[in-house]
Amino acid sequence: MQDPRSISMWMDTVEGDLSLRPPLDGDIDVDVAIVGAGYTGLWTAYYLKQADPSLRIAILEQQFAGFGASGRNGGWCSALFAASHDKIAKTSSREGVVAMQRAMFATVDEVERVIEVEGIDAQFEKAGTLIFATAPGQVERVRGEVKEARSWGFEPSDIRWLDPAEAAQLMSVNGSLGASYTPHCAALHPARLVRGLAETVEKLGVTLYENTTAKAIEPRKVTTDRGIVRAPMVVRATEGYTAQLEGMRRQLVPLYSLMIATEPLPEDVWNEIGWRRRHTMADGRHLLIYAQRTADGRIALGGRGAPYHFGSRIDADFERRPDVFAELKRVLHNLWPATRDFAITHEWGGPLGVPRDWYTSVDFDRATGLAYAGGYVGDGVSTTNLAGRTLTDLLLARESDLLRLPWVGHRSSKWEPEPLRWIGINLATRVYESADRAERNKGEPVDGRVDFLNRLIGLKNI
Ligand SMILES: Cc1cc2nc3c(=O)[nH]c(=O)nc-3n(C[C@H](O)[C@H](O)[C@H](O)COP(=O)(O)OP(=O)(O)OC[C@H]3O[C@@H](n4cnc5c(N)ncnc54)[C@H](O)[C@@H]3O)c2cc1C
């Protein structure tokens, strides 16, 4: 069992007691069994209890609430959905794409509404997101995102291009060539949200069993290391850890995203950086980086680049890669040279759940009673809320517009057997890295080799 405070800067800065809740003690019967106490499991329990307070709900968690990505992420509560608009269109329609995107816009506000109603101090600030172009090769790509949104009918009030001077009004970033801006994103403290949700659902009468590992999920039955839970409805909310479950090795691949955080920075540094509100930020490179200004005045910056491990293995050691942390520090100091003299106080990481087609889904099979939501890749902070509401309508057979959104019932194909997964994913990471390096050195876009690779193996930039 890992010490809760050691898994991320966020868990380290949560207030109050983090001692474990008691595990399951023998066999039980409930109405709904949920496996996983991250946002997906907790939002689902929350909305189920709102809809029907009499439901007996048990959540089974292998470690503690917030142990997974929900206690470790970048805290972007965004309207981003993992599958592209084009991909969603292929499985639905133009209306489906627009409805899905509008549902995501509304979800950011729904998260804010609930945390206010429930008094969860998740340090939510909706200031929007800036995606900078920090190399000439990135300009077309970032502007292209704005054009693409316009082609679906989204307005400048949803996303627009800011020239370098306009962008600098919101944040100074070294080498900025402009940025896209969308207001549809909030920065929040991820661990305060997940721990606050856990306390909230407990108050509503949900029982949360920690230190209880599900070994197998079957219709109407979850077998754990502490006993059997029988329930007519079972929800799998295990995301990056899914491959560890019996029979699920090729469902979702765990890809690691790693983060660093500075010590709280003094006001004069913030003035120099000009990052006044808590806009989340990223740039247009292929191998994603993302950052937020935390409520206690740190920069928390994350990125991909950690290798995928053969056989979808998960291990606490994979969360700590000195080479990736060094690269994140290089990026931090390069974007904001004023941070160079300040300590990095925390380094951590965690697994994302990645479906083969990069398409998040939510589903319920009434015949077996098995439900599932996940495959968020790096966009789960708000999408999990939409998942919780959608699962509630599915489980309780309530007619709603949410059930017509294109991700409902979507089935991703399984990942290839090894060694193909290992070769494909790690090759892609190296190609994105080298494309970014070439763009920095040459000053020109090198989308060709990335496009070729994406077409060849069907991946999206990681
Ligand atoms: C470093 C990092 C940065 C990220 N940044 C962002 C961001 O800025 N914005 C964004 O939108 N998304 C981000 N994400 C993704 C986001 O955090 C996830 O999509 C989201 O938290 C998923 O929530 P979840 O509840 O589905 O999964 P998790 O939070 O991973 O929860 C799954 C839970 O299930 C438990 N579990 C698994 N298997 C079992 C089992 N067999 N028995 C019992 N319990 C089990 C795990 O212990 C875990 O607690 C990031 C992720 C990482 C790792």
PDBQT file of the ligand as one rigid body, heavy atoms in Angstrom, charges set to zero:
ROOT
HETATM    1  C1  LIG A 501      -0.602  12.618 -14.685  1.00  0.00    +0.000 C 
HETATM    2  C2  LIG A 501      -1.995  12.717 -15.245  1.00  0.00    +0.000 A 
HETATM    3  C3  LIG A 501      -2.451  13.956 -15.677  1.00  0.00    +0.000 A 
HETATM    4  C4  LIG A 501      -3.773  14.070 -16.176  1.00  0.00    +0.000 A 
HETATM    5  N1  LIG A 501      -4.259  15.317 -16.452  1.00  0.00    +0.000 NA
HETATM    6  C5  LIG A 501      -5.559  15.468 -16.791  1.00  0.00    +0.000 A 
HETATM    7  C6  LIG A 501      -6.117  16.760 -16.921  1.00  0.00    +0.000 A 
HETATM    8  O1  LIG A 501      -5.479  17.771 -16.671  1.00  0.00    +0.000 OA
HETATM    9  N2  LIG A 501      -7.419  16.861 -17.326  1.00  0.00    +0.000 N 
HETATM   10  C7  LIG A 501      -8.172  15.753 -17.576  1.00  0.00    +0.000 A 
HETATM   11  O2  LIG A 501      -9.330  15.904 -17.959  1.00  0.00    +0.000 OA
HETATM   12  N3  LIG A 501      -7.684  14.507 -17.378  1.00  0.00    +0.000 NA
HETATM   13  C8  LIG A 501      -6.415  14.341 -16.972  1.00  0.00    +0.000 A 
HETATM   14  N4  LIG A 501      -5.918  13.100 -16.739  1.00  0.00    +0.000 N 
HETATM   15  C9  LIG A 501      -6.829  11.950 -16.874  1.00  0.00    +0.000 C 
HETATM   16  C10 LIG A 501      -7.796  11.876 -15.694  1.00  0.00    +0.000 C 
HETATM   17  O3  LIG A 501      -7.111  12.034 -14.492  1.00  0.00    +0.000 OA
HETATM   18  C11 LIG A 501      -8.502  10.530 -15.726  1.00  0.00    +0.000 C 
HETATM   19  O4  LIG A 501      -9.131  10.370 -16.979  1.00  0.00    +0.000 OA
HETATM   20  C12 LIG A 501      -9.573  10.389 -14.655  1.00  0.00    +0.000 C 
HETATM   21  O5  LIG A 501      -9.049  10.687 -13.384  1.00  0.00    +0.000 OA
HETATM   22  C13 LIG A 501     -10.141   8.976 -14.691  1.00  0.00    +0.000 C 
HETATM   23  O6  LIG A 501     -10.927   8.754 -13.550  1.00  0.00    +0.000 OA
HETATM   24  P1  LIG A 501     -11.376   7.277 -13.230  1.00  0.00    +0.000 P 
HETATM   25  O7  LIG A 501     -12.150   7.314 -12.002  1.00  0.00    +0.000 OA
HETATM   26  O8  LIG A 501     -12.026   6.687 -14.429  1.00  0.00    +0.000 OA
HETATM   27  O9  LIG A 501     -10.006   6.479 -13.058  1.00  0.00    +0.000 OA
HETATM   28  P2  LIG A 501      -8.973   6.499 -11.811  1.00  0.00    +0.000 P 
HETATM   29  O10 LIG A 501      -8.930   7.802 -11.138  1.00  0.00    +0.000 OA
HETATM   30  O11 LIG A 501      -7.690   5.934 -12.315  1.00  0.00    +0.000 OA
HETATM   31  O12 LIG A 501      -9.651   5.511 -10.790  1.00  0.00    +0.000 OA
HETATM   32  C14 LIG A 501      -9.698   4.132 -10.985  1.00  0.00    +0.000 C 
HETATM   33  C15 LIG A 501      -9.695   3.537  -9.582  1.00  0.00    +0.000 C 
HETATM   34  O13 LIG A 501      -9.986   2.154  -9.683  1.00  0.00    +0.000 OA
HETATM   35  C16 LIG A 501      -9.203   1.482  -8.735  1.00  0.00    +0.000 C 
HETATM   36  N5  LIG A 501      -9.099   0.102  -9.194  1.00  0.00    +0.000 N 
HETATM   37  C17 LIG A 501      -8.569  -0.314 -10.358  1.00  0.00    +0.000 A 
HETATM   38  N6  LIG A 501      -8.629  -1.648 -10.454  1.00  0.00    +0.000 NA
HETATM   39  C18 LIG A 501      -9.236  -2.081  -9.331  1.00  0.00    +0.000 A 
HETATM   40  C19 LIG A 501      -9.585  -3.362  -8.859  1.00  0.00    +0.000 A 
HETATM   41  N7  LIG A 501      -9.314  -4.460  -9.546  1.00  0.00    +0.000 N 
HETATM   42  N8  LIG A 501     -10.197  -3.459  -7.651  1.00  0.00    +0.000 NA
HETATM   43  C20 LIG A 501     -10.483  -2.339  -6.931  1.00  0.00    +0.000 A 
HETATM   44  N9  LIG A 501     -10.152  -1.101  -7.338  1.00  0.00    +0.000 NA
HETATM   45  C21 LIG A 501      -9.544  -0.973  -8.524  1.00  0.00    +0.000 A 
HETATM   46  C22 LIG A 501      -7.882   2.222  -8.771  1.00  0.00    +0.000 C 
HETATM   47  O14 LIG A 501      -7.112   1.990  -7.603  1.00  0.00    +0.000 OA
HETATM   48  C23 LIG A 501      -8.335   3.657  -8.896  1.00  0.00    +0.000 C 
HETATM   49  O15 LIG A 501      -8.491   4.296  -7.657  1.00  0.00    +0.000 OA
HETATM   50  C24 LIG A 501      -4.603  12.927 -16.260  1.00  0.00    +0.000 A 
HETATM   51  C25 LIG A 501      -4.126  11.685 -15.817  1.00  0.00    +0.000 A 
HETATM   52  C26 LIG A 501      -2.826  11.574 -15.325  1.00  0.00    +0.000 A 
HETATM   53  C27 LIG A 501      -2.340  10.230 -14.850  1.00  0.00    +0.000 C 
ENDROOT
TORSDOF 0
